[in-house]
Amino acid sequence: MVEQALADIGVSPKLAQKPKGKARTTTWIAVENGFGIRHYATGRHVYIVQTRMGGRVRTITIGPASVITRHQAVMVARRVIAHARVGHDPATTRQRIRSAPSMDDFIAEYWEKCAPTWKPSTRETASGYRRCHIDGAFPDAYVDSLSEAEVIKWFVALTDSSGPGAANRCFEILRAAFNKAEEWGYRVENANPCRAVRQNKRNHRTRFLSQDELGRVGAALTNYRNGDNQVAALQANAILLLILTGCRVSEILGLHWSDLKGKRLLLRDSKTGPRTVWLSEEARAVFLSIPRIGKTPWIFWNPRYKRPILSLDYLWAQVRTSARIRDVRLHDLRHTFASHAVMGKENLPMIGKLLGHALVASTARYAHFDDDHLLEASESIGAAIEKAMMTGFF
């Protein structure tokens, strides 16, 4: 078929012979799924097309790039792919035993092989998304035939029903699964149907507490910390530690007494894995003020229900009401820690280390300035420029 296609465009069919030697690299070209160019150690470059035929992935040599133009190679590649698709018509495919699994079977296999390597919290979250939005989403599809159009239709419907955030998370799971499908030989290389789908725009919040708001929150937390309600006092201490350490809610509520080592917290698990949190004197004083309840290993333990404290949402809602702020989430306290660190002249790499970020770019989006600091910076820069300019007149 390739020889006939080459003859039709006026090129010698002999060029379709596979060159000798082991290919060094392959560059996949986006004009057509499975179309690329292979580079050999001898310096030769050959166009290829990779598609699924007869239940397995086949790589077909088109011809050398020194003789065939890219346009000609694309024309041949499309004929090969069209031939393969005709040979795998869905109506006849369902009548035979397929070598590629259905989507549900593939997702089950992907979970069985890959999920054990994930963090427990990641596995739990991803399993919830899978159960609600991925299992059964493509009932008649097979992993080697699911198209980009089908993925887009699913993604749009999921965005409408469950919101852009949930749709993005499910999409990322599906994209990672299809990367494995290519690696395992279920799909041709560079044919991930999620590749060209544009995700929903992420809405990064920039809210953090100002100096005045911090004062009002501090006063409200003090009332609860000194109150008679033991659980509310523990929750208030936990919220205060979110502000003083920049930790995530799960990192604070998951603490054991054994994790506290002098001026350090040794987190057994966090979003980025085990890490050390350095404690200020204020943060350490909060830990020292928390009474130990019996022999329980948990720092934040609910003695009434005999279990760890799992949420701070109810008390935080009351604190916000007392402090007269309505639009601040618990996670914004992490933003507050980072923003005030920046305004205190700490550099981004240092703040990233304190927050447990692997990339400075992750820290940069948490670092914000309030109006007073921006005005101060503007006046300082203006004064420096004016001073430099004035020296030119004398």
HELIX and SHEET records of a PDB file:
HELIX    1   1 VAL A    2  ASP A    8  1                                   7    
HELIX    2   2 PRO A   13  ALA A   16  5                                   4    
HELIX    3   3 ARG A   70  GLY A   87  1                                  18    
HELIX    4   4 PRO A   90  THR A   93  1                                   4    
HELIX    5   5 MET A  103  CYS A  114  1                                  12    
HELIX    6   6 ALA A  115  THR A  117  5                                   3    
HELIX    7   7 PRO A  120  TYR A  129  1                                  10    
HELIX    8   8 ARG A  130  ILE A  134  3                                   5    
HELIX    9   9 GLU A  148  SER A  162  1                                  15    
HELIX   10  10 PRO A  164  GLU A  183  1                                  20    
HELIX   11  11 GLN A  211  ARG A  225  1                                  15    
HELIX   12  12 GLN A  230  THR A  245  1                                  16    
HELIX   13  13 VAL A  249  LEU A  253  1                                   5    
HELIX   14  14 TRP A  257  ASP A  259  5                                   3    
HELIX   15  15 GLU A  281  SER A  289  1                                   9    
HELIX   16  16 ASP A  313  ALA A  323  1                                  11    
HELIX   17  17 ASP A  332  MET A  343  1                                  12    
HELIX   18  18 LEU A  348  LEU A  355  1                                   8    
HELIX   19  19 VAL A  360  ALA A  364  1                                   5    
HELIX   20  20 ASP A  371  MET A  390  1                                  20    
HELIX   21  21 THR A  391  PHE A  393  5                                   3    
SHEET    1   A 4 ALA A  23  TRP A  28  0                                        
SHEET    2   A 4 PHE A  35  TYR A  40 -1                                        
SHEET    3   A 4 HIS A  45  MET A  53 -1                                        
SHEET    4   A 4 ARG A  56  PRO A  64 -1                                        
SHEET    1   B 3 LEU A 260  LYS A 261  0                                        
SHEET    2   B 3 ARG A 264  LEU A 267 -1                                        
SHEET    3   B 3 ARG A 275  TRP A 278 -1                                        
SHEET    1   C 2 TRP A 301  ASN A 302  0                                        
SHEET    2   C 2 ARG A 307  PRO A 308 -1                                        
END                                                                             
